[in-house]
Amino acid sequence: MMEIEPFHVMEVVAAAQAREQAGERVFHLEVGQPSTGAPAAAIARLQEIGQTQTLGYTTSRGIPELPVAIAEHLRATNQLDVDPARIAVTQGASGAFVLALLAAFEPGARVGVTEPGYPCYRNMLRALHMEPVPISLDPENAFALEIDTLDAATPLDGLIVASPSNPTGTVLTPEELQTITEWCEANSVRFISDEIYHGLTYDDAETATATSMSDSAIVINSFSKYFSMTGWRMGWMVLPEALVTPVDRLAQNLVICPPTPSQHVALAALSCGAELDAHVDRYAANRAVLLEGLPRAGITNFAPADGAFYLWARTDHLAADSQHLSVEWLRDVGVAATPGIDFHPTDGHRWMRFSFSGSTDTMRGAVEALATWRMRQLAR
């Protein structure tokens, strides 16, 4: 347990907070969370039930209405009929991953994780005495997972893939996702599809869900990103029938139930599409500001950014180590960005992740600050 790695972005968060407490301006591009709160109608619903209900324990699967409403959401967004009995409500997507890994694998299981990719996958696996197997993604293929790379990583017991992805924003086409699910089934590999950034796509990128392609896949989603509810800690899983009872029993013993107030907020949020889609329009505008403005700071090599709310950008021509560059940017011009070491242990020093989930004014201020920084560098 003492060897579990930290989530390095939190060091940037702490340094940015210290700068703000000292009265200095910070342009926040480091944290992967919306700058808006839960939808207004969802908060109003919480105020209403808070006066009439005790909000005590629920079953581990949540209030009965929520899995049914999630199934309706899947029908509306993916034209997919899912039995609500297969839907488990969880304490965020992170809680869903812990339950899924414990239910699907034994200690020592080899589970493929992409690099670059979300660091908590590999850290969770290590904490649960499983082996994360790194699978490198090729920038020349827009960081999409290729079957030849999977073949080279075998044997595998499981595979975790996110689409849209963090940090690259890569969106797998339906055909690419279908190929991966078929490979997993043919090779007896349990597929875990991380779909928490569904709803956040740009330039007509098309998402698909592995639930429509495989009865054995575990699909994990969340109210954190599209629904703008990070701190409420609400997620869900669509499970293969064989894992429904094991996950339920694990949840009963590990967490009892997801937070009851959050469940009611999530239920109401599922009906707030217009407000939530307006956030996506803002993310699209923010993305355009960064794509247009960052080249003035000498940053031109980006991953696709077709989904989620991140730009994954090459920065080793500006500094050999993106951690040092991150410190310099925050110190000199107040821009907080996330060095790539979290997302790629061996190559991350060449890359920086920029989150465009904040306000458009923050994006504009950040690109102006970085352009100023670059001019100072060139003038030396």
N, C-alpha and C positions, 0 to 999 in steps of 0.2 A: 504493500500500500504506500510506503514511503517513496516509491519510485514513480508514482503517478505524476504526469507532467501538469504544470499549471496551464490555465487558459490565458495566454500572454496578453490578449487584448485588454484584460482587466487592469493590467499595469498602465496601459495608455489611458484608460478611463480614470484611474486614480490620479495620474499626473494632470489630466485635463481638469479634473475637479479642483485640484490644488491651485492650478493657475486661476480658475474662476474665483475661488475663495480669496485669492490675492487681489481681486478686482480687475483682472485682465480678460480680454475677449478671447473666446475659443470658438472656432468653427468646427462643429462636431461631425466628422465623417467616419468615426471609428465604431460606433455601436450599431449592431444589426437589429434595430427595433424602430417601429414607427414613432414619430414625434407626436402623433395624435393619440387620444385615448379611445376607450371603448365607445361604440356608437351611442348617440344621445338617447335613443329610444330604449336601449339596453340598460343604461344607467337609470332611466326613469322607472323601468320595470323593477330594478333592484330596490329602489326607494319604496315602491308600492308593496312588494312582498315583505320587505323588512319590517313593515308595520303590522303585518298580519300573520307571519309565519315565524316559527322558532328557528328555522334554518339549521336543524340538527343534522345528524348522520343521514346519508342516503345509503342505498345498497352500493356495493363496489362498482356496479355498472352505471350508477348515476340515477337521476330522476327518470322515470319511465318515458317521459315525453322527449327527452333529448336524443337518444339513439334513433327514435322514429323521425325526428326533425332532421337529423344528419342524413338519414337515408333519403329523405325528400330532397335535401340539398344535393346529394349525389345524383339523384334522378334529374334534377333541373340542370346541373352543370355538366354532367357526363352521360346523360341519357342511359343511366345504369340502375337496374333494380337490385338492391341489396337488402337481404333480410336484416332488420334491425337487431336480431339476436346475434349477428356476427360483429356488431359494432360495440367496442369497449370504449367508454369515456375514461380519460386518464388525467393525471396531474401533469399537464403539458405534454409536448412531444418527447421531452427528456424522460419523463416518467413512463411514457409508452415504450421507449427504447429499452429501458431496464426490464420491464415486464416481458417484452417480446424476446429479448436475448435470453432471459432465464427460462422462458417457456419453450423456446425453439432449440436451444443448444445445451450441451453438457460442457463442464470444464474441459479445457484443452481444445475446444472447437476452433477450427481455422476459418475466419470470416474475412472476406475481401473488403477493403475500404480504399476508396480512390484518393489519389494525391495529384493535385491539390484537392482537399476535401475538409469537411467539418471535423475539427480535432476531437470533439467529445466522443465520436464513434470509437476511435482507437483507445481513448482513455477509459471509457466504459467497459470495453472488451477486456482490457488488462485488469481492471478492478474486479471483474467477474471471472478472472482466471481463464480467459479465452485469448486466442492469438489473433491480433489484427494482421492481415496480410496486405501490404501496400501494393496498390495497382496504379502505376503511373499513367497519367493522361497526357496526350500529345497536344501541345499548342497548335500544331499544324492541322489538327483535326478538330479544332474548336473545343478541345478538352472533352470530347465525347468518348464514351467507353467503347472500345472495339473488341470484337470476339477473339481475335488473335491474342490480345493482351490477357483476356480471361483464361484462355487455354494455357498460357504460360504460367499462370498463377496456381493452377491446380496442383494437388487436390484442395478443394474448398468444401467446407460444410455450409457456409452461408455467404451472402453477398449483400452489401448495403450500397444503394445508389440513390442519389438525390437528383430530382429534376422538377423545376429549376434548381440549380445547384448553388451552394455557398462554398467557395467565394466567386466562382467564375461567371455565374449567371447563365451557364449553358442549359439549354432546354433540349432534351432528347425528343426527336420526332416520334410520332406514334409507331412508325416502322422500326426505329432503333430500339424503342422500349419493348416492342413485340419480340425482336430478335434476342434481347437479353433475357426476357422471361422464358422463351423457348429453350435457350441454352441452359438456363438454370434447371428447368424441368428435365431436360435430357441428361443432365449431369448430376441429378439428385442434390442440387444446391438450393437451400432455402433462400428465397429472394425477399429482402426487405426494401420496399420502395418508400423513400422519404419524399413526401409530396406536400411539405408544409408551406412551400412558396407557390402553390397553385393559386391562381387568381392574379398573380403578379407577372404579366408577360407584356412584351412590347414588339412593335413592328410585325404584328400578325403571327408571332410565334404560337404554335399549337401544342398544348399539353395533352397528355393522355394519362389515364390511371391504370396501374398494373392490375387492379381488381377486375377490370374488363378483359384481362388477358390470361389470368392464371388463378385457379382456385386454391393454389398452395402458397401464393405470395402473401406477405404481411404488408399492409399499406398503412403508413403513419401520416397523420395530418394534425393540424393545430389551429387554434383560434388566435395564435400570437401574431402572425404576420399580416395576411390579408384582412383579418378581422380586427387588427389593431388592439390586441388584448394580451400583450406579453406578460404583464405582472399578475394577471388573473390565473395563470397556470392551468390552462385547459387545453387538452388535446384529445385525439381519438384514434382508434385503430379499426381497420377492417381486417378481420381475422379469418383464416381457414377454419372450417367447422371443428377440426380436431384440436385446435388450440383455444377454443372459446372457454372451455371449463378450466384448463390449466391457468390461463391468464386471470380468470375470475378468482380462482383460489389464491393465486399469488397476490392479487390486489387486496383481497380481504385481509391478508396477513401483513402485508407491507405498508399499506396506506389507508385501509378501511374504506375510504371513498375519496373522490375528488372534492375540492372545496365546494360546499353547497351553494353559497352565494354566487360563486363563479359559474356554476352550472346554469342558474337562472339567467344570468347575464348572457351567457353563450346562447341559450335558447332564443332569447330575444334578438341577439345579434344576427342570427341566421335570416332575419327578415329585414335587414338594413342594407340591402345591396346598393341602393342609390348613393348613400353616404360613403360606403366603402369604395365604390367604384370611383368616386371623386378623389379619394386618396391615391388610387392607381394613376389617375390623370396627373396628379401632382408629381408622383414618382417619375412618370414619363418625362415631364418637363424638367425635373431635376437631372435626370439622366442626360438629356440633351444639353443642359448647361455644362455638365462635366465633360462630355464628349467633345464639345466645341471649345471649352476653355482650358482644359488641362494641357493640350498641345502648346499653349503659350508658356507653360512651365516646363516644357521639354518632355512631356509624357505623351507618347503617341501609340504605344504598343499595348492594346487592350484585348482581353478575352471578349467573347461575344456579347455578354450582358443582355441576352435576350429575355431573361427573367430574373426573379428575385429583385433586390435593390442594391446591387453591388457592382462596382467596377474592379476587376482584377488586372492590375497594370504592371508592366515591367519597369523597374526603376534602377537596375544595377548600372546603367550608364550615368546615373546621377550620384550614386554612392554604392560602395561594394556591399553594404549591409543595410537592409531596409529598417532594421531596429534602430540603428544609429541615425538613419535619415528621419525616422519618425520622431525621435527625440529632438532633432535639430529643427524640424518644421514646427513642432509645438512650442519650443523655446523661442524661436526667432520670429515666427509670424502667426502663431496661435492656431495652426491647423492640426487637428487630431485625426490621424489615420492609422490603420492597423497594419503592422508589418506582417509579411507573409509567413513567418516561421510557424505560426499556429497551424496553418493550412497545408504546409509542405515542409516536413522536418529537414529535408536535405537541400531543397531548391528554393525554399521560401524567402531566403535572404535577398533574392533577386526581384521580389515582387512586393507590391503594396495593395491592400484592399481598401477601397473607398466606399462607404455606405452613402447612398443618396436617399435615405428614408426621412431626412429632416425637411426643413423649410427650403423653399426655392431661394430665399434671401441668403440662407446659410451657404448654399451651393455657390451663389454668385460671389459672396464674400471670400469663400475658400479659394476659388480659382484666381481671384484678384490677388489674394495674399501669396499664393504659390507663384504666380507670375512675377510678383515683386521679388520674392526669394530668388527666383531663377535669374532675374536681371542683376541682382547683387552678385550671384555666383559668376556670371559671365564677365562682370566688371572687375573681378579680382585679378 
